[in-house]
C-alpha cells in the first residue's frame, strides 16, 4: 500500500520500503538510478502508482491480526501478544527511517483500495519536494537538449504535449471530472502540434514534411494515452452499474420468492390454525423449500412450459382446494425466461383462487419464439390503477418478475367480468417446439 504520510510525491517508494523492509532512502535512490536506464524507473513508478492501493499497511496488518481467531493464528514466530504490537514488531514495521506509519492503532486507516488522483497526491506532497522535483525535471530537460541535439524550437511543443498528457491523467481514479480533464489535455496536445507546425514554417528552421508527418503520429499516440483514464473511468462505472443492477435484481427475486413462499404459507397457517397436522405439514414443506432456495445452487429447472403450467395448476389446486382449468398449446424448452414466467403464472393463479371467483382457468400457448400465458377468473374485479404500493404479489411477483426477463404483463379487470392476467415472454426460437394440445383445450 501507499501510505499517505512521509511521502515525497505519491508514496510509491515509501510503500515499497515498508513492504520490503529496506530503507526508504535506498528505494528512492534505486528509482533514480533506474530512471537513467532508458526511463525504467519512471515506468516502474507510474505502474506501481496505478496498481498500488492507498492505505496504511501496518494498520491493515494489525486489523487482520485482531480479526483473526487466536486458534487460527500462525505460530511460525512463536506466541505473540494479541490486541497490540510489540516493540520489535513496531520497529520492523517502521517506515525505513525509524518512524512508524500513519496510525497503526486506528483500523479505519487500513482501508485498502481508496481512490487517490494525481491531483490529490500533488496537493498532499510536501511543497519543497515538488519544487525539488520540478528542478530535477528542468535539469533533465537541459541535459537532453545539450547532449541530445534537440532543437530549440521543440521546447515549447514538448512542454505543451507533456502538460497535456499530465492534465489528462491528473484526475485518474476520480469519481467526476475525468471528461473535462481529458478534453483539456487533448486540446493542449493539438495546440502543441499547431505550434510545431507553425514554427516549422519559419524560414531557416529547416523542418521537412517527414518531421511534420512524424509529429502527427506522435500526436495520435499522445491522444490515445490521454483518453486512457477516461475510458478506464467509463469501464469502471459500467461495471459498478452492472453490479448494482444484478444486486437489485437479486433483491427483487428474493422479495418475490419470499412473498410467494413464506408469506403465502403464513396466510395458509392462519386459515388452518385449528388444524395442528395441517399447520405442521405446511411449515415443514415451506422449511424445505426455503432451505433449498437459500443454500443450493440455483439452476434452470428441467420443466418445460406445458408440463410446468400443469404442475403449477395442480399445486395451487391441492393447496387451495379450488379447481383450475388448464389449456396448453405447443411447448417450449426450459430456460430462465420460462422459469420466471411459470413463477409469475403460479402467483397469478394464487391471486385468482384467493381473491377471484370460479371458474379459474389458465391458457398457455408457445411457439414462434414467444410464450403467452393467460390467467382468468370470474370474480368481482378490481381497479388496476389503484393497486397499493405494498401489493408485492402483483408488482413484484408477477409484473416485476416477467419484466426483468424481458417480457410484458397486461392486467385487464372489470366489475362483474372478472380479471385476466396476460403475460408475454420472448424466448429463443430454437427452444420452441410443437406439441399436442391438452385435452382440456376442448373447453376453449
N, C-alpha and C positions, 0 to 999 in steps of 0.2 A: 504494500500500500504506500501511497504518497502522503506523508504527514503534512499537516497544514502549518506547522511551526518549525523554525530552524531551517527553512529552505532559502535558497538563493533565487530560484525562479519558479519552477513547477514542482519541486520536491522529489524529482526522479532520483537524483544522486543520494539524497538522504534516505529515501525508501530502500534503494539498493544496499546502502551501507547498513541499515538496520536489519535487513533480511540476511545479509551475508556475514555480519559481524565485523566488517572491515571499516576502518576509519573513513569518515565522510570526505576528508581532505584527499585521501588516496583515490577514492572513487572519482572525485571531480577531476583530479589530475589525469586519471585514466581516460575520461571522456575527452578532455582537451587534447591529449596525445592522439587518441583515435580520430579526432577531427582532422588532424594533419594527414591522416591516411585516406585521402580521397573523400573526405567528409563522412567517414564511417561513424564517427562519434555523434554527429548531428542526426544522422539517420536513426541510430540506436536510441538517442534521446527522444526524438519525436515518436518512434514506435512505442517506447515504454510509456511516454506521456499519454498516448491514445488508449493503451490497454491496461495500465495500472490504475486500480480504483483509488479514490481519495479516502483516507481514513487513518486511524491510529492503530498500527499493527500490535503494539503492546497491549492496548486496551482490548483489542479484539481477541488476542490470545487469552487474556485474563477472563474475559466474558465467557469464552468457550470452556475454559477450565472450571469456572464457577458453575456453569450449567451442566457439566458432565457429572454423573453419579460417581461417588468415591469408589464403588465396586468395579467400575469400568475404566478407571484412570490408569494410565501406563505406569509401570514400575521400573522402567529402564534406568531411571536416575534415583531410585530409592524412594523412600517416603518423603513427601513434601507437605508443607502446611497448606491446608485448603482455605480458601477465602481471602488470600492475600499473597503478596510477593515477598520472597526472602531477599536479603541484601545481595546475595550472589546473583539471583535471577534479575533483580533490578539493574545490577551492574552489567550483566550480559546483554540486557535489552537496551542498553544506552544507545544514544544516537551517534556514537562514533567519537564524540569529544567529551564524554563523561556526563552529559546532560541527558536526563530521561526524556521520554516522549511527552506529548501534549499533557495528558492527564490519565494515567493508567487506571486510576480508581474510578473513572467515570465510564461505564459501559456505553453510554449514549454516544460517545465519540468514536466508538468502534464500528460504526455502521459502514459497511463496505458498499461500493457501487454508487457513491454520491457523485452527482454530476458537477463538474467544475470546468468552466470555459477558460480559454486562454486569457480572456479579459479579466476574469476573476483571479487567475494566477498572477497577472501583471499588477493588479490592484493590491494583492496580498504580499507580493515580493518586496523586500526592502528597497527603498529608493537608491541608496548607494550602490546596491548590487545591479540595479537597472542601468545606472549611469556607467558603471564599470563594463557591463556587457555591451552597451552602446559604443563605448570607446574601443573595446576589443573588435567589434564589428567594423568600425571605421578603419582601424589599423589593418584588419584583414583585407578590406577593400583597397587600401593604399598599396599593400604588398602585391596584391593581384594586379593592380594597374601598373606598378613599376616593373615587375618581373614577368607578367603575363602578356604584355604587349596590348593591353586593352586601350582602345582609342578613347579620347576624352569625350567625344560626342555620345558615347554609350552610357555614361554615368547616369544621366537623368532618366533615360528609358529603363535602365536596370533597376534604379531605386524605385521608380514608379511601379514596375512589374512586381518587385519583391513586396512593396507595400500593399499592392492589390491582392496578392496571394495571402499575405498575412491578415488583411482585413477579412477575407472570405473565411479564414479559419479562426477568426477572433472569437466568434461565438459558437464554436463547435461544442456540441453537447448541451446547448441552452434549450430551454423549452420554447422560446419565441425569439424573433429577431434574426433567424437564420437566413430568411429570404432577402431581407434588406442588406444584410452583411455581405451575402453572396453577390447581389447586384452591384453594390458599391465596389467590391473587389474586381468584378469583371469590367466595370466601367474604367477603373484605373488601368487595367491591362490594355484596353483599347486605346486609352489616352497615351500609354507608353508606346504602343505601336505607331500611333499617329505622330508622336514626337520623333520617333526614329525615322519614319518615312520623310518627315519634313526636314530633319537635319541631313538626311541622305541626299536631298535635292539641292543642298547648298553647294555651289561650285567649289571645287578644290578638296572636298572631303572624300571623294572617290568611292562612293557607295555603288555597288553593282546590283543589277536586278536579282542576281543569285542570293545576295545577302538579304534583300527585301523579302524574297520568297521564303528563305530560311527563317527569317523573323516571323513570317506569317505562321509557319508550322510551330514555332515556339509559342506564339500567341494561342494557337489552338490547344497546345499541351497545357499552357497556363490556365486556360478557361476550364479544361477538364479537371485539373487539380482543384480549381476554385469551387466547382459545383459539387465536389465530393461531400463536403459537410452538409449541404442542403439535401442531397439525395439520401445521405445516411439518416438525417432527421426525418425525412418522409418515410423511409423504411421502418424506422423505429416507431413512428406514430401509427403507421399501418398495422404493425404487429401488436401495438397496445390496443388499438381499436378492435382488432380481431379477437384478442384475448378477452376484452371486456364483452364483446358480443357473445362469444362462446360461454362466458360465465353467466351472462344474463339469460341465455337460452337454457343453460343447465338449471338455473334457479327457477325459471318458468316451468320446465319439465318436472322438477321436483315438487313445485307447488301444485301442478295439475295432478301428479301421481298421488300426493297426499290427500288431495280433495277427493279423487276418485276412489281411493282405497280406504284410508284411515277414517276420514270424515263420514263416508257412506257407511262404514261398518259401525261407527259410533251411533249413527242415526238408527241403524237396524237394532243395535243392542238396546237403545232406549225403547223401541217399539216392542221388543220381546223381553223386557226387564223382568217379567214374571215367569220366564221360562229359563231356568238355570242351564239346562242342557243345550238349548239353542244359543244362549249367550256364550257358553264355553266353546262351542263349535265355531262360532263367528270369530271370537277372539283368537283362537288357535290358528284358524285359517288366515286371518289378517297378519298375525305374527310371522307365519311362514312366508307370506308374500312380501312383507316389508323386509325381512332379513334377506330374502333372495334378491330384492331390488337394490338393497344397500350394499351388500358385501360380495355379490357375484358380478362378473363382467357382463356388461350389457351388450348383447349382440342382437342382430336381427333375428326375429323368430322364424320358424320354418312353416308357418301357416300361410297359405295363400289367401287371397281376398275372399273367395267364395267359402272356403272352409272356415276362415276367421269370422266372417259375418254370422254363419250358422252357430259357431261355438259361442260367440258373444251373445247372440239372442237366446241361446239355450241357458247360458249362465244367468242372464237377467231374469229369465222366466223362473228358474229354480230359486233364485234369491227372493224375488218379489211376488211370486205366485200369480202372475198375470200372463196370459197367452200373447205371443207375438207372431205375426205372420211374416214369413221370410221369403223373398223373391230374389234370385240371383241370375244374372245373365253374363256369360263369359267368366273369365278368371284372369288373375294376374299373379306373377311370382312375388314372393315376399321381399320386402325392401323396407328401408327406414320410412319411406313415404307411406307405404301401405300399413305399416305398424301404427304410425300416427293417425292415419285415417280410421283404422279399426278401434283404436282407443277413444277417438272422438265419437265414433258411432256408438260405442258402448255407453259413454256418458249421455249422449242424446237419448238412447233407449231408456236409461235410468230416469232421466227427467220426464220422458213421455209416460212411463208407467207410474211414476210417483205423482206428478202434477197434472198429467193429461187425462184423457178419457179413452175408453176402449171403443173400437178396436185399435190396436197399435200394430203398425207394420213397418218393415224396412225393405227397401228395394235397392239392389246393388247391380250396377252394370259396368263391366270392364271391357276395354277394347280400344284400339286406335291410339294408344299412348295415354289414355286417361281412365280414371276410375271415378264414377259418380255414385254417391250413396244418398238415399232419401229416407229420412225417418219421419213417420207421420203418426199423429194421434188425433182423436176427435174430442178433445176437451173444450174448455171454455175459451182458450186462447189467452194472450196477454199482449201488452204494449211493448214491442221490441225496443223502442226508443227510450223506454222508462226503466231499463234494466239497471238495478243498483250497482255501484262500483264494487261492492263486496260479493257479487254473484260470480264466484270463480268458476262455477260449473259451466257457465256459458262463455264467459270472456276468456278464460284460460284453458279449461279442459276441452273445449270444442273449437272456438274461433282461433285462439292463440296457438293451439297445438297444430291445427291444419295450416295456418298461415306461415308458421315457422318452417314448414317443409315445402312451401311454395304453392299451396292450394288456396282455395277460396271457400267461403261459407256464406250462405244466404239463409235467413230465417224469415219465414212467412207465417204470420199468425193473425187470425181474425176472430172476433167474437162469434160463437155459435158454429164456427167452421173447424176450429182446432189449430194445430201448429204443425208445420213441416220444416225440417232442417235439411237444407240441400248443401251437400259437401262435394266439391270438385277437386280432384287431386291429379296433377300430371305425373306420369311415370315414364320409365324407359319403354320405348316402343317394342323392344325385343322381349320385354318382360310380360307382355300381354299375350294371351293365347285364348283361343276359342274354347268354350266349354258348354256343357249341356245346361239347359235351363232347369232350375229347381222345380220340383213337382208342384210346388205351391204357386208357380207362375200362372197356372190356370185361373187363379183367383184375380189376376190383374184385370 
